[in-house]
Amino acid sequence: MPNQSTASLPQAKAKERILWMDALAAAAAFCVVLLHANIMGLFMYPSGALFHTFFVVISSWAAPVFFMLSGAKLMGYRERYSTKAYFAKRLKKTVFPWFCWSVIIFVFIIVMAGDLSVLLHPAAMAMRFFSGLVGIRGNWLMSIYWFFVPLFGVYLCIPLVSLLKERRRLLWCMAGAFLVLGTIFTLLRSWLPFSYSNDLRLPISGYLAYAILGHLLVDAKISRATRIAFYWLGLFGIILSYGLFILILIYSGDPSRAVTYVNPPVALISIGVFILFRETDWERLFHSQQSISVLQQAAACGLGIYLIHFFLMQAVAFIAPGSYKLPWSIVTATFLFSAAALLIGAARKVPLLRAIVP
């Protein structure tokens, strides 16, 4: 692939690039649901841990790839619009929907708990909401919304990092340094018998590294031998991640502690998947305009699916708890993804809802 930005590619080539990005975004959205469905299965059916863990591991690349896609799409924003427009778009497409759904969740929690007295104390209510919004002491309004805090941090960094967009060698060094600080130190902190200062790991460094890698890999010239090497490294990452997950699960007994995205094995998996999707001829697989349209719609609903799928998961767990037992967890994940995509697609057509469904 030519070493140039998507914006400067010929129209046909740019269209092809968008298609593989759509395929990757849609696959990542599905894998997020598959991962959470099998984590639910781990909590509800510990006897199936070996099998649920496998599906959690092979889906673990989804969150890092969202950051990689953000870097691939946004690092060159200056060629399309101003920095002011960049932040306005991020506020409209991501921050505002996240905030609105967080408010909905907060109101739901208060109503279900019957704790309406908190409404009489606005200051305490505001502090409680803010604490859950940003996960102070790990107390999230919605546990899966942790994703938005590092995402917003990456959004804030992109205007600065984008100034170095053409200095690719420097960006490779930055990505490597951030991966060391953000992933290896995180892994060592979990396993070493002694502690060290967390200041060694820069805030959001691992996630920013993913965004930088997305920008670099989107049009990097990669030989066939190098691609194959990355695929093997991705497979090695799956094996290593599976082993580490099982060990942490045995040691702690808590599946949530075993799920991490900023570590070397997941980084290897994510890079391998990113390159694989980039190199696949998606026009051959999606040769009809109808199939391409479905793919693009699924990709466009990705963030919305992330925002609402956990509500659907809880509803299914209440109505049919056996749905998260293997092999039904795979079927359930497919159903949840499809239902969430349809709901988001329908909500986008309603004026009052359009603003809160990205």
C-alpha positions as CSV (number, residue, x, y, z in Angstrom):
1,M,0.0,0.0,0.0
2,P,1.3,3.5,-0.7
3,N,2.7,5.4,2.1
4,Q,0.3,8.4,2.1
5,S,-2.7,9.6,4.0
6,T,-6.2,8.3,3.2
7,A,-7.3,11.8,2.2
8,S,-4.7,12.0,-0.6
9,L,-5.5,8.6,-2.1
10,P,-7.2,8.3,-5.4
11,Q,-11.0,7.9,-5.0
12,A,-11.2,4.2,-5.7
13,K,-8.3,3.4,-3.3
14,A,-9.8,5.6,-0.6
15,K,-13.1,3.8,-1.0
16,E,-11.3,0.5,-0.6
17,R,-9.7,1.7,2.6
18,I,-13.0,2.9,4.0
19,L,-14.4,-0.6,3.3
20,W,-11.8,-2.4,5.3
21,M,-12.1,0.1,8.1
22,D,-15.9,-0.5,8.1
23,A,-15.3,-4.2,8.3
24,L,-12.9,-3.8,11.1
25,A,-15.2,-1.5,13.1
26,A,-18.1,-3.8,12.7
27,A,-16.1,-6.8,13.7
28,A,-14.7,-5.0,16.7
29,A,-18.3,-4.0,17.8
30,F,-19.4,-7.6,17.6
31,C,-16.3,-8.8,19.5
32,V,-17.0,-6.3,22.3
33,V,-20.4,-7.9,22.7
34,L,-19.0,-11.5,22.4
35,L,-16.4,-10.6,25.1
36,H,-18.9,-9.2,27.5
37,A,-21.3,-12.1,27.0
38,N,-18.6,-14.6,27.8
39,I,-17.5,-12.6,30.8
40,M,-21.1,-12.8,32.0
41,G,-20.8,-16.5,31.4
42,L,-17.7,-16.7,33.5
43,F,-19.5,-15.1,36.4
44,M,-22.6,-17.2,36.0
45,Y,-21.1,-20.5,35.0
46,P,-17.5,-20.9,36.4
47,S,-17.4,-24.5,35.4
48,G,-17.1,-23.4,31.8
49,A,-14.2,-21.1,32.5
50,L,-11.8,-22.8,30.0
51,F,-14.2,-22.3,27.1
52,H,-15.5,-18.9,28.1
53,T,-11.9,-17.7,28.5
54,F,-11.1,-18.7,25.0
55,F,-13.8,-16.5,23.5
56,V,-12.8,-13.6,25.9
57,V,-9.2,-13.8,24.7
58,I,-10.0,-14.0,21.0
59,S,-12.2,-11.0,21.4
60,S,-9.8,-8.9,23.5
61,W,-8.5,-7.0,20.5
62,A,-11.7,-5.1,20.0
63,A,-11.1,-2.2,22.5
64,P,-7.5,-1.6,21.4
65,V,-8.6,-1.6,17.7
66,F,-11.2,1.0,18.4
67,F,-8.3,3.2,19.5
68,M,-6.2,2.2,16.5
69,L,-9.1,3.1,14.2
70,S,-9.4,6.5,16.0
71,G,-5.8,7.2,15.3
72,A,-6.1,6.0,11.7
73,K,-9.1,8.3,11.0
74,L,-8.3,11.3,13.1
75,M,-4.6,11.9,13.0
76,G,-4.9,13.6,9.6
77,Y,-8.0,15.7,10.6
78,R,-6.1,19.0,9.8
79,E,-6.4,18.1,6.1
80,R,-10.2,18.2,6.4
81,Y,-11.2,20.7,9.1
82,S,-9.9,22.9,11.8
83,T,-9.0,21.9,15.4
84,K,-12.1,23.8,16.6
85,A,-14.3,21.6,14.3
86,Y,-12.4,18.5,15.4
87,F,-13.4,19.1,19.1
88,A,-16.9,20.1,18.1
89,K,-17.3,16.8,16.3
90,R,-15.9,14.8,19.2
91,L,-18.3,16.5,21.6
92,K,-21.3,15.9,19.4
93,K,-20.5,12.3,18.3
94,T,-19.0,10.9,21.5
95,V,-19.0,13.0,24.6
96,F,-22.6,14.2,24.5
97,P,-24.1,10.7,23.9
98,W,-21.9,9.2,26.6
99,F,-23.0,11.9,29.1
100,C,-26.7,11.5,28.2
101,W,-26.6,7.7,28.7
102,S,-24.7,8.2,31.9
103,V,-27.5,10.4,33.2
104,I,-30.0,7.8,32.2
105,I,-28.1,5.1,34.1
106,F,-27.8,7.4,37.1
107,V,-31.5,8.0,37.2
108,F,-32.2,4.3,36.7
109,I,-29.9,3.4,39.6
110,I,-31.6,5.9,42.0
111,V,-35.1,4.8,41.0
112,M,-34.4,1.1,41.3
113,A,-32.7,1.6,44.7
114,G,-35.6,3.7,45.9
115,D,-33.2,6.3,47.1
116,L,-35.2,9.4,46.0
117,S,-34.0,11.3,49.1
118,V,-30.8,12.1,47.2
119,L,-32.8,14.5,45.1
120,L,-33.1,16.7,48.1
121,H,-29.3,17.1,48.3
122,P,-28.1,18.5,44.9
123,A,-24.5,18.8,45.9
124,A,-24.2,15.3,47.2
125,M,-26.1,14.0,44.1
126,A,-23.8,15.9,41.8
127,M,-20.7,14.5,43.5
128,R,-22.1,11.0,43.4
129,F,-22.9,11.3,39.7
130,F,-19.4,12.7,38.9
131,S,-17.7,9.9,40.9
132,G,-19.6,7.3,38.9
133,L,-19.0,9.2,35.7
134,V,-15.2,9.0,35.8
135,G,-14.9,5.9,38.0
136,I,-13.5,7.4,41.2
137,R,-12.2,4.4,43.3
138,G,-13.4,2.1,40.6
139,N,-17.1,2.9,41.3
140,W,-18.5,3.3,37.8
141,L,-22.1,4.1,36.9
142,M,-21.7,1.5,34.2
143,S,-18.6,-0.7,34.4
144,I,-18.0,-0.9,30.7
145,Y,-18.0,2.9,30.4
146,W,-14.4,2.9,31.6
147,F,-13.6,2.9,27.9
148,F,-14.6,6.5,27.4
149,V,-12.2,8.0,29.9
150,P,-9.0,6.9,28.1
151,L,-10.7,7.6,24.7
152,F,-11.3,11.2,25.7
153,G,-7.7,11.4,26.8
154,V,-6.6,10.2,23.4
155,Y,-8.9,12.7,21.7
156,L,-7.2,15.5,23.7
157,C,-3.7,14.3,22.7
158,I,-4.4,13.8,19.0
159,P,-4.2,17.6,18.0
160,L,-0.7,17.6,19.6
161,V,0.5,14.3,18.2
162,S,-1.0,15.1,14.7
163,L,1.6,17.9,14.4
164,L,4.1,15.1,14.1
165,K,2.1,13.2,11.5
166,E,4.8,13.2,8.9
167,R,7.6,12.4,11.2
168,R,6.9,8.7,11.1
169,R,10.2,7.5,12.6
170,L,9.6,9.7,15.7
171,L,6.0,8.4,16.0
172,W,7.3,4.8,15.8
173,C,9.7,5.6,18.7
174,M,6.8,7.2,20.6
175,A,4.5,4.3,20.1
176,G,7.2,1.9,21.2
177,A,8.0,3.9,24.3
178,F,4.3,4.3,25.2
179,L,3.8,0.5,24.8
180,V,6.7,-0.1,27.2
181,L,5.4,2.3,29.7
182,G,1.8,1.5,29.3
183,T,1.8,-2.3,28.8
184,I,4.9,-3.9,30.1
185,F,4.9,-2.0,33.4
186,T,1.3,-2.8,33.8
187,L,1.9,-6.5,33.4
188,L,5.0,-6.4,35.7
189,R,3.0,-4.6,38.3
190,S,0.5,-7.5,38.4
191,W,3.2,-10.2,38.8
192,L,6.3,-8.9,40.5
193,P,6.6,-9.6,44.2
194,F,7.4,-6.0,44.9
195,S,5.7,-2.7,44.0
196,Y,7.1,0.4,42.3
197,S,5.8,3.8,41.6
198,N,2.9,4.0,39.2
199,D,4.4,7.3,37.9
200,L,6.6,5.2,35.7
201,R,3.5,4.5,33.6
202,L,2.3,7.6,31.8
203,P,-1.5,8.1,32.0
204,I,-3.3,6.7,28.9
205,S,0.1,5.9,27.4
206,G,-0.9,2.4,26.2
207,Y,-4.1,3.6,24.6
208,L,-2.3,6.6,22.9
209,A,0.2,4.1,21.6
210,Y,-2.6,2.1,20.0
211,A,-3.9,5.3,18.3
212,I,-0.4,6.2,17.0
213,L,0.0,2.6,15.7
214,G,-3.3,2.9,13.9
215,H,-2.1,6.0,12.1
216,L,1.2,4.4,11.2
217,L,-0.1,1.0,10.1
218,V,-3.0,2.3,8.1
219,D,-0.8,3.0,5.1
220,A,2.6,1.5,6.0
221,K,4.5,-0.5,3.5
222,I,4.5,-4.0,5.0
223,S,6.1,-6.9,3.1
224,R,4.4,-10.3,2.9
225,A,7.0,-11.9,5.2
226,T,6.5,-9.1,7.8
227,R,2.7,-9.6,7.6
228,I,3.0,-13.3,8.2
229,A,5.4,-12.7,11.1
230,F,2.8,-10.4,12.7
231,Y,0.1,-13.0,12.2
232,W,2.2,-15.6,14.0
233,L,2.9,-13.1,16.7
234,G,-0.8,-12.5,17.0
235,L,-1.4,-16.2,17.4
236,F,1.4,-16.3,20.0
237,G,-0.4,-13.4,21.8
238,I,-3.6,-15.4,21.9
239,I,-1.8,-18.4,23.5
240,L,0.1,-16.3,26.0
241,S,-3.0,-14.2,26.8
242,Y,-5.1,-17.3,27.4
243,G,-2.5,-18.8,29.8
244,L,-2.1,-15.5,31.7
245,F,-5.9,-15.2,31.9
246,I,-6.3,-18.7,33.4
247,L,-3.5,-18.1,35.9
248,I,-5.0,-14.8,37.1
249,L,-8.5,-16.4,37.2
250,I,-7.1,-19.2,39.4
251,Y,-5.2,-16.8,41.6
252,S,-7.9,-14.2,42.1
253,G,-11.1,-16.0,41.2
254,D,-12.4,-12.7,39.7
255,P,-12.8,-12.6,35.9
256,S,-12.9,-8.8,35.9
257,R,-9.3,-8.7,37.2
258,A,-8.1,-11.0,34.4
259,V,-9.5,-8.8,31.6
260,T,-6.9,-6.2,30.6
261,Y,-6.2,-4.5,27.3
262,V,-3.0,-2.7,27.9
263,N,-0.5,-5.6,27.9
264,P,1.9,-7.1,25.4
265,P,-0.1,-10.2,24.4
266,V,-3.2,-8.2,23.6
267,A,-1.1,-5.6,21.7
268,L,0.3,-8.4,19.5
269,I,-3.2,-9.7,18.8
270,S,-4.6,-6.3,18.0
271,I,-1.8,-5.4,15.6
272,G,-2.1,-8.7,13.8
273,V,-5.9,-8.3,13.4
274,F,-5.5,-4.7,12.2
275,I,-3.0,-5.8,9.5
276,L,-5.1,-8.8,8.5
277,F,-8.2,-6.6,7.9
278,R,-6.2,-4.1,6.1
279,E,-4.8,-6.7,3.7
280,T,-8.0,-8.6,3.1
281,D,-9.8,-8.0,-0.2
282,W,-13.2,-6.9,1.2
283,E,-14.6,-6.0,-2.2
284,R,-14.5,-9.6,-3.2
285,L,-16.3,-10.7,0.0
286,F,-18.9,-7.9,-0.1
287,H,-19.3,-7.6,-3.8
288,S,-22.9,-6.3,-3.8
289,Q,-23.9,-2.8,-2.9
290,Q,-26.5,-4.2,-0.5
291,S,-24.0,-6.2,1.5
292,I,-21.6,-3.2,1.6
293,S,-24.5,-1.0,2.8
294,V,-25.3,-3.4,5.7
295,L,-21.6,-3.5,6.6
296,Q,-21.3,0.3,6.6
297,Q,-24.4,0.6,8.8
298,A,-23.2,-1.9,11.3
299,A,-19.8,-0.1,11.5
300,A,-21.5,3.3,11.9
301,C,-23.5,1.9,14.8
302,G,-20.4,0.7,16.7
303,L,-20.3,3.3,19.4
304,G,-24.0,3.2,19.9
305,I,-23.9,-0.6,20.2
306,Y,-21.2,-0.1,22.9
307,L,-23.4,2.3,24.8
308,I,-26.6,0.2,25.0
309,H,-25.7,-3.5,24.6
310,F,-25.1,-4.0,28.4
311,F,-28.8,-3.0,29.0
312,L,-29.8,-5.8,26.6
313,M,-27.4,-8.2,28.3
314,Q,-28.9,-7.6,31.7
315,A,-32.4,-8.1,30.3
316,V,-31.5,-11.4,28.6
317,A,-29.8,-12.5,31.8
318,F,-33.0,-11.8,33.7
319,I,-35.3,-13.5,31.2
320,A,-33.2,-16.4,30.1
321,P,-30.1,-16.8,32.3
322,G,-29.1,-20.0,30.5
323,S,-28.4,-17.9,27.4
324,Y,-24.8,-17.3,28.7
325,K,-23.9,-20.9,29.0
326,L,-21.8,-22.3,26.2
327,P,-22.5,-22.8,23.3
328,W,-25.5,-20.4,23.7
329,S,-23.3,-17.5,24.7
330,I,-22.1,-17.2,21.1
331,V,-25.7,-17.2,19.8
332,T,-26.7,-14.8,22.5
333,A,-23.8,-12.4,21.5
334,T,-25.0,-12.5,17.9
335,F,-28.5,-11.7,18.9
336,L,-27.4,-8.9,21.2
337,F,-25.3,-7.3,18.5
338,S,-28.0,-7.5,15.9
339,A,-30.7,-6.2,18.3
340,A,-28.5,-3.3,19.5
341,A,-27.6,-2.4,15.9
342,L,-31.3,-2.4,14.8
343,L,-32.2,-0.3,17.8
344,I,-29.5,2.2,17.2
345,G,-30.4,2.3,13.5
346,A,-34.0,3.0,14.3
347,A,-33.2,5.6,17.0
348,R,-31.1,7.5,14.5
349,K,-34.3,8.1,12.5
350,V,-36.1,9.7,15.4
351,P,-35.2,13.4,15.8
352,L,-35.4,13.5,19.6
353,L,-33.2,10.4,20.0
354,R,-30.7,11.1,17.2
355,A,-28.5,13.3,19.3
356,I,-27.8,10.6,21.9
357,V,-27.2,7.7,19.6
358,P,-23.8,8.1,17.8
